[in-house]
Amino acid sequence: MPVFAASDKGGTGRSVIRANLAYQRALLGDHVAYVDFDFGSPTAAVFDVPGALLGTEEQGVHSYLEGEVTDPAGIDFWRQTEHPFLRARRNQAGRLVLYPGDAGGGEFAINEEVLGRCIDLLLRLNSEFDLVVVDLSAGRSYAVDLVLAATGHPRMLHVVHRWLVFHRWTRQHVIAAAALVHKENGILRSGVDRGHEEEVLRGSIRFVRVAVPDLESAMWAQGSPAQLSWMRSYNNALRRLAFDQHTGDGVVLGTVPLEPILLWREQLITEEDVLVTGTANDETLEALEGIARRLTDDLYWGKPDA
């Protein structure tokens, strides 16, 4: 199943979260492909794979889509990562293969040849892997247009796919995420123009809130009563705003707590980080595991109610 990761703004945590989701699904035993369609800024660095930190020097996804190579390079994460804990692959873990973008690659216009190669790639990966996580450029980019056109094409209409729209828990980010989906040039209207049925596409979109403070945690217990009161009040205001913007709780697949290791290090979070070094919080790992499981759970993908 292809899952497309999008955001209207940069700095939402889209790339680091989707990398963690791919990693968590592989731990569950699924075969997972991560495909870098962030054409302006390749994002495989989260996986600690040498030679692909800022994209690959040859046979990247960009080169494939532009017809320069017949197949994009696939990297076996478990064998190539430099992280010693991650290299010790669990016996039950599935494959995790990275398809990085080209180093120095940029946005490019879409034509029929590019579209055809995109469809071929998505269909092949969908048949080979249980989950295909596709990281898109931020905003209404060529990457978003390309996958909307590909998934709306008659060759792919039978393929169930899903969208995750990431945003931070701030007023500007909530409004921006809503615009990316619902406004005139957003995913929904553009998708309809490219062959999608509006209600089907709407049902395939969910939001992920990133870096949300847990006001009940010990982290905020040392704040002043006035500060905590203001934070509770503003959090409620954000929830009302999200509902009004059609990004409310009914269309949220999950929430990732405020986590320093994600903000500063932008890394995969492992059990070692929680249980051994204590550098990450258990609540964050649980949130990532939960979202990863819900990606393909139909219970969470019914008709949106907000």
SVG drawing of the C-alpha trace seen along z (x, -y; Angstrom):
<svg xmlns="http://www.w3.org/2000/svg" viewBox="-19 -34 48 48">
<polyline fill="none" stroke="black" stroke-width="0.4" points="0.0,0.0 1.4,-3.4 1.3,-6.1 2.2,-9.6 3.7,-11.9 2.9,-15.6 3.0,-18.9 2.4,-22.5 5.3,-24.0 8.9,-22.8 10.0,-22.1 6.9,-20.0 8.8,-16.8 7.3,-15.1 10.5,-13.4 11.7,-12.2 8.3,-10.9 7.6,-9.1 11.1,-7.5 10.2,-6.3 6.9,-4.9 8.6,-3.0 11.1,-1.6 8.3,-0.6 6.3,1.2 9.4,3.2 9.9,4.2 6.3,5.6 7.4,7.9 6.2,6.0 8.3,5.5 8.7,1.7 10.0,-0.6 10.8,-4.2 10.8,-6.3 12.2,-9.9 10.1,-12.2 11.3,-15.3 12.9,-16.5 14.2,-19.8 15.9,-18.3 16.5,-14.6 15.8,-13.3 17.4,-9.8 19.8,-11.2 17.5,-10.1 18.4,-6.4 22.2,-6.9 23.1,-5.3 26.5,-6.4 26.4,-7.5 22.8,-8.6 22.8,-11.2 21.9,-14.0 20.8,-11.8 22.7,-9.3 25.3,-10.3 23.8,-8.0 20.6,-6.1 18.5,-8.2 14.7,-8.5 15.2,-11.8 17.4,-10.1 14.8,-7.3 11.8,-9.6 13.7,-11.7 14.6,-8.6 18.4,-8.7 18.4,-5.2 16.1,-2.2 15.7,-1.5 16.4,-3.6 18.9,-2.3 17.6,-0.4 19.5,-0.3 19.1,2.4 18.7,0.4 19.6,3.3 22.9,3.9 23.9,0.4 23.0,-1.7 25.9,-2.9 23.8,-2.7 25.1,0.4 21.8,1.0 19.8,0.8 22.1,3.0 21.2,5.8 18.0,6.7 15.4,8.5 14.6,12.0 10.9,11.2 11.6,7.8 10.7,7.4 12.8,5.9 13.3,2.1 14.6,0.8 15.4,-2.9 15.1,-4.5 16.9,-7.9 16.7,-10.9 19.6,-12.3 22.1,-14.5 21.6,-18.0 18.4,-17.1 15.6,-19.7 12.0,-20.1 11.2,-19.3 8.1,-19.6 5.8,-16.7 5.2,-15.2 3.7,-12.0 7.0,-10.1 7.7,-11.1 4.1,-10.2 4.4,-6.8 7.7,-6.0 6.1,-7.1 3.1,-4.8 5.4,-1.9 7.5,-2.5 4.6,-2.7 2.9,0.4 6.1,2.4 6.8,1.4 3.2,2.0 3.5,5.6 6.8,6.2 6.3,4.5 3.5,4.5 4.0,0.7 5.5,-2.0 6.1,-5.2 6.6,-8.1 8.1,-11.3 6.9,-14.4 8.3,-17.9 6.6,-20.5 3.7,-22.5 1.9,-22.2 5.0,-20.9 5.6,-19.0 5.9,-15.9 2.4,-16.3 1.0,-16.9 2.9,-13.9 1.5,-11.4 -2.0,-12.8 -1.8,-12.3 -0.3,-8.8 -2.8,-7.6 -5.7,-9.1 -4.6,-7.3 -6.8,-4.4 -3.8,-2.1 -3.7,-2.8 -7.4,-3.4 -7.5,0.2 -4.6,-0.5 -5.6,-1.5 -3.4,-4.4 -3.4,-6.9 -2.2,-10.3 -0.6,-11.7 -0.5,-15.4 1.9,-16.5 1.7,-19.8 3.0,-21.2 0.5,-22.2 0.5,-25.9 -2.1,-28.3 -0.1,-28.9 0.6,-25.2 -3.0,-24.1 -4.2,-26.7 -1.5,-25.8 -2.3,-22.0 -6.0,-22.7 -5.2,-24.8 -2.9,-22.1 -5.9,-19.7 -9.1,-21.8 -8.4,-25.1 -8.8,-25.8 -5.4,-24.4 -5.3,-21.8 -5.0,-18.1 -8.7,-17.4 -9.6,-19.7 -6.4,-19.0 -7.0,-15.3 -10.5,-15.5 -9.1,-17.3 -6.7,-14.4 -9.3,-11.6 -9.9,-11.0 -13.4,-10.6 -13.6,-13.3 -15.1,-11.3 -12.7,-8.4 -9.7,-10.8 -11.1,-12.6 -11.4,-9.3 -7.7,-8.5 -6.4,-11.6 -5.5,-11.9 -3.5,-14.4 -0.6,-13.8 0.0,-16.5 3.7,-16.8 5.5,-18.2 2.3,-18.5 3.1,-19.4 1.5,-17.0 0.2,-19.4 -0.2,-16.5 3.4,-15.5 6.1,-16.3 7.9,-18.4 5.4,-21.3 4.8,-20.8 7.5,-23.3 5.8,-26.1 3.9,-28.9 0.1,-28.5 -0.4,-31.4 1.7,-29.8 -0.1,-26.5 -3.5,-28.1 -2.6,-30.0 -1.3,-26.8 -4.5,-24.9 -6.6,-27.8 -4.6,-28.1 -4.5,-24.3 -8.4,-24.4 -8.3,-27.3 -6.2,-25.3 -8.6,-22.3 -11.5,-24.6 -9.5,-26.1 -8.6,-22.6 -12.3,-21.6 -13.3,-24.7 -10.5,-24.1 -11.6,-20.4 -8.4,-19.1 -10.0,-18.2 -9.8,-15.0 -12.0,-13.0 -9.4,-13.2 -6.3,-12.9 -4.5,-9.5 -2.2,-10.3 -0.3,-12.8 3.5,-12.8 4.5,-14.4 7.1,-17.2 10.4,-15.2 13.9,-16.8 15.6,-13.9 13.3,-14.4 13.7,-18.1 17.4,-18.3 18.8,-14.9 16.1,-14.0 16.8,-10.3 15.0,-6.9 13.8,-6.2 14.6,-2.8 14.0,-0.8 17.6,-1.4 16.9,-5.2 14.1,-4.7 15.2,-1.7 19.0,-1.9 20.2,-5.5 16.9,-7.2 17.4,-9.9 13.9,-9.4 10.5,-9.2 8.4,-6.0 5.3,-8.0 7.0,-9.1 7.9,-5.5 4.4,-4.4 2.9,-7.2 5.0,-6.2 4.2,-2.5 0.5,-3.3 0.5,-5.5 2.5,-2.9 0.0,-0.2 -3.0,-2.4 -1.6,-3.1 -3.3,0.0 -6.0,0.5 -9.4,-0.1 -10.9,-1.0 -9.2,-4.4 -9.9,-5.1 -13.7,-5.3 -15.7,-8.3 -14.2,-11.5 -16.5,-13.2 -14.7,-16.5"/>
</svg>
